[in-house]
Amino acid sequence: MTIAQNPCRLLFLDLRQNRHGAMPLLAGLEQVNPTPGGDCKLAMSALAVFVAIDGEAAYTDWRERFHPMCPSGFPHVILLDPYSPTLARKALNDDAADCCAINDLERMELIVARLERPQEGTDQPWQPSADMALFFRLQLTLDTLPCPIFIKNRSGRYIACNKALEDQLGLTRSQIIGASVYDIAPLELAKIYDEADLELMARGGTQSYETKLRYADGSLHDVMFYKSVFLNTAGEVDGISGTTLDITERKLLEKKLKHAAATDFLTGVYNLRSFYELAGQEFRRFSRSGQELSLIVIDLDFFKEINDTLGHAAGDQALHAFVQAVKVNLRDQDIFARAGGDEFRIILPDTLPSGAALVAERIRASVNQIEIKNEKGSTRLSISAGICSCLPGDESLDEVTKRADAALYIAKASGRNRIHPLFLPQ
């Protein structure tokens, strides 16, 4: 059956129960209220019907009562108020020609232009196009996917995208189509994307990489790009299709796990494993350059007695207070770690033993101001510390640590609450 239609006439069927958006300001749009149960005579003289839906009830009403009234193949365009991927997927399965948000006027105009296209240059009346129906179905399928999807030509300009990409970037389809990455992304990020595209098109195949992406709200997210080239009929690279996966939460988790693996769970300072890794780097630098490198080994005095008399909670409180007193006396480049129990170590790069002794004395004085008390009693904290420097003949950090431990033993044997430096300049 030939359907003689006027491509300038569009029907608007409003089935919404709760109207959020107004009737679209689309040229040629004419609101209709057909009586269900028969044929829709108006469809014989129109290009398409736009159906406003605001939920499941309205969708069912359209599908069961109004959709059967139109001739087979007559295009129904579903306008969602508000947009719902679930209802959009249903529309796809139920042969809707297309689907978009009710306020997406740009998309509606594009739909109308494509509906009109088959008759251009001919005197033949409009007839449903299988190719156009396939195109609408493909676009609708892309729009129902939650992951952003884009297609670029071999010049690097966008030729297609889905709604998820529009939402992600905060740009309309017309702002994206025809644009390059330099038009829609900050310059430093656009360079990354462009270089990756050029590399992919040069070698072909697929590509994946991690980078940053600026979202619609201006925030930067960690994302993984997945791209592949597509070929023309001559077998030449004709462009790129791709998607992004937001990995911000994964990267944050990785950072937390890395931090947890590198630090002492109770005090938050480096653990012994991290100390050997970081201090080892400094020792190798000392071995190459001969720059000064000093080590402080610290014990909290009578820590076992604090746990035994005031309780383990007081012991934990003492460790936290001690750590804070140490941190305020260190530089960013200094390496502070818990070796275990009440023993701590500090590596001071580019520091003479005399300078290390001054740092240790400041720490000792700060710790003496800390009082730990509860219902079981109270005590003031003190420390003993041993100090030494790396010497030209040292072959490993262990040799340095043994000398610092020896100095610590002397400090403790001498009555505690004191600093004992070894190898200070005469």
PAGURO-950997 format. One record per residue (C-alpha): x, y, z; residue number from 1. Coordinates in steps of 0.02 Angstrom, whole numbers, plus 50000, padded with zeros to 5 digits. Layout:
  east north    up  nr
     X     Y     Z NUM
...
This chain:
  east north    up  nr
 50000 50000 50000   1
 50069 50171 49952   2
 50055 50300 50090   3
 50035 50472 50013   4
 50099 50590 50145   5
 50144 50772 50165   6
 50321 50778 50232   7
 50288 50948 50311   8
 50149 50885 50423   9
 50194 50808 50591  10
 50072 50740 50720  11
 50093 50760 50908  12
 50005 50637 51025  13
 50021 50684 51208  14
 49993 50535 51324  15
 50080 50608 51476  16
 49994 50607 51644  17
 50121 50725 51724  18
 50190 50853 51604  19
 50363 50920 51644  20
 50412 50985 51473  21
 50308 51090 51354  22
 50251 51038 51181  23
 50405 51045 51068  24
 50422 51200 50960  25
 50446 51095 50804  26
 50391 51168 50637  27
 50237 51082 50567  28
 50193 50994 50731  29
 50005 50974 50752  30
 49929 50905 50911  31
 49799 50768 50885  32
 49683 50669 50998  33
 49624 50518 50898  34
 49493 50400 50967  35
 49571 50228 50995  36
 49492 50078 50911  37
 49501 50122 50726  38
 49618 50183 50591  39
 49705 50350 50607  40
 49655 50443 50448  41
 49776 50583 50488  42
 49924 50465 50464  43
 49883 50459 50278  44
 49933 50642 50260  45
 50076 50659 50384  46
 50260 50618 50391  47
 50268 50547 50568  48
 50186 50551 50738  49
 50281 50612 50891  50
 50214 50528 51049  51
 50247 50608 51220  52
 50271 50478 51358  53
 50304 50508 51543  54
 50309 50332 51613  55
 50259 50150 51599  56
 50072 50183 51601  57
 50080 50307 51458  58
 50198 50193 51362  59
 50078 50046 51379  60
 49934 50158 51325  61
 50028 50204 51165  62
 50083 50028 51127  63
 49916 49942 51156  64
 49789 50073 51099  65
 49868 50200 50982  66
 50012 50112 50894  67
 49896 49985 50806  68
 49792 50127 50730  69
 49929 50181 50609  70
 49977 50091 50447  71
 50117 49965 50456  72
 50286 50051 50446  73
 50219 50223 50490  74
 50354 50305 50596  75
 50318 50337 50779  76
 50446 50445 50871  77
 50439 50427 51060  78
 50471 50585 51162  79
 50516 50543 51341  80
 50474 50665 51481  81
 50592 50639 51570  82
 50715 50535 51468  83
 50724 50354 51526  84
 50848 50227 51453  85
 50729 50087 51507  86
 50583 50158 51407  87
 50701 50198 51263  88
 50752 50015 51255  89
 50569 49964 51255  90
 50535 50084 51112  91
 50676 50003 51014  92
 50601 49831 51040  93
 50427 49893 50994  94
 50474 49964 50823  95
 50481 50149 50866  96
 50569 50244 50728  97
 50670 50342 50855  98
 50668 50404 51033  99
 50735 50558 51123 100
 50701 50677 51267 101
 50552 50792 51243 102
 50664 50946 51258 103
 50790 50883 51128 104
 50728 50992 50986 105
 50891 50971 50890 106
 50868 50783 50885 107
 50688 50800 50826 108
 50740 50914 50683 109
 50871 50787 50632 110
 50740 50648 50635 111
 50624 50751 50524 112
 50766 50789 50402 113
 50805 50605 50386 114
 50623 50559 50364 115
 50608 50684 50221 116
 50768 50630 50135 117
 50704 50476 50037 118
 50588 50582 49932 119
 50712 50717 49886 120
 50739 50730 49697 121
 50589 50622 49655 122
 50403 50645 49630 123
 50364 50481 49716 124
 50261 50486 49875 125
 50350 50449 50037 126
 50367 50265 50083 127
 50446 50184 50234 128
 50632 50155 50202 129
 50715 49995 50263 130
 50883 50082 50268 131
 50811 50226 50367 132
 50725 50109 50487 133
 50891 50020 50514 134
 50978 50186 50543 135
 50849 50240 50672 136
 50862 50073 50758 137
 51052 50082 50766 138
 51049 50260 50834 139
 50917 50215 50962 140
 51019 50064 51013 141
 51171 50174 51040 142
 51070 50299 51141 143
 51006 50164 51259 144
 51183 50107 51301 145
 51249 50181 51463 146
 51429 50192 51400 147
 51481 50344 51296 148
 51511 50299 51113 149
 51587 50404 50974 150
 51638 50385 50792 151
 51767 50495 50705 152
 51815 50508 50523 153
 51995 50492 50466 154
 52017 50680 50489 155
 51983 50658 50674 156
 51813 50743 50673 157
 51661 50668 50758 158
 51530 50601 50640 159
 51418 50510 50766 160
 51393 50490 50953 161
 51263 50430 51077 162
 51167 50517 51215 163
 51284 50452 51350 164
 51426 50549 51270 165
 51319 50706 51261 166
 51279 50689 51446 167
 51459 50653 51491 168
 51529 50805 51401 169
 51381 50919 51432 170
 51371 50957 51246 171
 51231 50935 51119 172
 51248 50821 50971 173
 51267 50971 50853 174
 51411 51037 50959 175
 51499 50869 50949 176
 51467 50817 50768 177
 51594 50900 50654 178
 51705 50952 50800 179
 51880 50890 50838 180
 51950 50847 51010 181
 52027 51021 51013 182
 51852 51096 51005 183
 51780 50999 51152 184
 51925 50962 51271 185
 52060 51062 51363 186
 52216 51084 51256 187
 52329 50972 51361 188
 52203 50829 51354 189
 52159 50858 51171 190
 52342 50832 51125 191
 52340 50663 51212 192
 52182 50608 51122 193
 52241 50671 50952 194
 52412 50589 50964 195
 52330 50425 51014 196
 52209 50437 50866 197
 52348 50471 50742 198
 52450 50326 50809 199
 52300 50208 50797 200
 52254 50258 50620 201
 52436 50238 50567 202
 52450 50058 50628 203
 52268 50001 50627 204
 52188 49876 50744 205
 52132 49922 50919 206
 52196 50033 51058 207
 52168 50058 51244 208
 52248 50181 51365 209
 52216 50273 51528 210
 52203 50461 51537 211
 52095 50602 51607 212
 51928 50666 51540 213
 51838 50827 51586 214
 51654 50795 51624 215
 51506 50912 51602 216
 51523 50979 51780 217
 51704 51027 51749 218
 51776 50885 51854 219
 51920 50778 51790 220
 51895 50589 51792 221
 52012 50444 51763 222
 51952 50349 51609 223
 52004 50206 51498 224
 51986 50236 51311 225
 51947 50087 51200 226
 51960 50124 51013 227
 51969 50030 50849 228
 51986 50081 50668 229
 51858 50040 50533 230
 51896 50022 50348 231
 51815 50082 50187 232
 51772 49970 50040 233
 51950 49987 49976 234
 52018 49916 50139 235
 52090 50084 50195 236
 52071 50159 50368 237
 51916 50267 50362 238
 51898 50321 50543 239
 51890 50271 50725 240
 51752 50208 50838 241
 51773 50207 51025 242
 51705 50215 51200 243
 51765 50265 51373 244
 51757 50176 51541 245
 51762 50280 51698 246
 51896 50205 51812 247
 51902 50345 51941 248
 51841 50235 52084 249
 51961 50096 52033 250
 52108 50217 52032 251
 52059 50283 52203 252
 52050 50105 52268 253
 52219 50065 52192 254
 52291 50219 52277 255
 52216 50168 52444 256
 52281 49991 52428 257
 52453 50054 52380 258
 52453 50170 52530 259
 52394 50030 52645 260
 52532 49915 52582 261
 52665 50049 52609 262
 52615 50114 52781 263
 52596 50053 52959 264
 52410 50026 52990 265
 52413 50099 53166 266
 52520 50256 53149 267
 52506 50295 52962 268
 52695 50314 52938 269
 52795 50204 52821 270
 52814 50022 52869 271
 52982 49933 52875 272
 52967 49866 52698 273
 52938 50040 52627 274
 53079 50107 52734 275
 53204 49988 52656 276
 53142 50030 52481 277
 53149 50220 52504 278
 53302 50224 52617 279
 53388 50105 52496 280
 53362 50231 52356 281
 53440 50367 52463 282
 53587 50254 52510 283
 53622 50216 52327 284
 53617 50403 52290 285
 53740 50429 52433 286
 53853 50294 52362 287
 53855 50381 52192 288
 53869 50562 52246 289
 53944 50557 52419 290
 53812 50679 52484 291
 53779 50672 52670 292
 53651 50547 52734 293
 53606 50522 52918 294
 53500 50397 53012 295
 53406 50415 53177 296
 53342 50262 53270 297
 53214 50301 53407 298
 53133 50198 53546 299
 52990 50259 53655 300
 53049 50240 53835 301
 52955 50117 53945 302
 52824 50083 53813 303
 52786 49909 53882 304
 52750 49985 54053 305
 52626 50106 53974 306
 52530 49960 53898 307
 52540 49860 54061 308
 52485 49999 54179 309
 52373 50112 54075 310
 52312 49986 53946 311
 52340 49956 53761 312
 52224 50098 53712 313
 52342 50216 53805 314
 52488 50135 53715 315
 52406 50170 53548 316
 52372 50349 53603 317
 52556 50367 53649 318
 52611 50306 53477 319
 52495 50427 53386 320
 52550 50575 53493 321
 52734 50530 53468 322
 52713 50516 53279 323
 52634 50689 53269 324
 52776 50763 53372 325
 52902 50688 53252 326
 52814 50743 53093 327
 52812 50928 53138 328
 53002 50921 53153 329
 53037 50838 52985 330
 53052 50898 52805 331
 52955 50827 52658 332
 53107 50732 52595 333
 53142 50647 52762 334
 53088 50464 52776 335
 52999 50415 52937 336
 52951 50234 52971 337
 52895 50117 53108 338
 53014 49970 53120 339
 52899 49877 53241 340
 52830 49897 53417 341
 52900 50058 53489 342
 53050 50070 53371 343
 53054 50202 53234 344
 53182 50255 53104 345
 53214 50418 53014 346
 53324 50444 52860 347
 53383 50624 52835 348
 53451 50656 52659 349
 53584 50791 52636 350
 53605 50805 52824 351
 53764 50801 52929 352
 53763 50702 53092 353
 53765 50868 53187 354
 53607 50921 53095 355
 53527 50753 53132 356
 53569 50776 53316 357
 53480 50944 53317 358
 53325 50865 53237 359
 53328 50722 53363 360
 53345 50844 53508 361
 53195 50945 53446 362
 53095 50784 53435 363
 53148 50732 53610 364
 53097 50900 53682 365
 52927 50893 53594 366
 52893 50717 53654 367
 52933 50767 53834 368
 52781 50883 53827 369
 52661 50739 53792 370
 52560 50671 53938 371
 52456 50513 53924 372
 52324 50492 54057 373
 52163 50398 54093 374
 52070 50332 54243 375
 52214 50212 54279 376
 52346 50347 54295 377
 52458 50459 54190 378
 52634 50468 54120 379
 52743 50583 54018 380
 52828 50517 53863 381
 53013 50515 53827 382
 53125 50440 53694 383
 53300 50373 53673 384
 53384 50394 53505 385
 53542 50339 53417 386
 53616 50438 53273 387
 53748 50400 53144 388
 53794 50450 52968 389
 53834 50349 52813 390
 54021 50329 52784 391
 54113 50311 52618 392
 54159 50130 52655 393
 53981 50073 52695 394
 53922 49938 52577 395
 53742 49926 52635 396
 53611 50015 52738 397
 53618 49873 52864 398
 53793 49928 52914 399
 53729 50102 52950 400
 53580 50035 53047 401
 53693 49929 53158 402
 53793 50082 53208 403
 53634 50181 53244 404
 53567 50035 53349 405
 53730 50034 53445 406
 53711 50219 53480 407
 53531 50191 53536 408
 53588 50055 53657 409
 53712 50178 53734 410
 53575 50310 53754 411
 53461 50186 53843 412
 53601 50118 53952 413
 53645 50295 54002 414
 53474 50325 54081 415
 53356 50350 53931 416
 53272 50513 53878 417
 53429 50563 53785 418
 53513 50568 53615 419
 53678 50480 53577 420
 53764 50529 53414 421
 53907 50430 53337 422
 54035 50493 53212 423
 54004 50679 53243 424
 54138 50791 53168 425
 54279 50822 53292 426
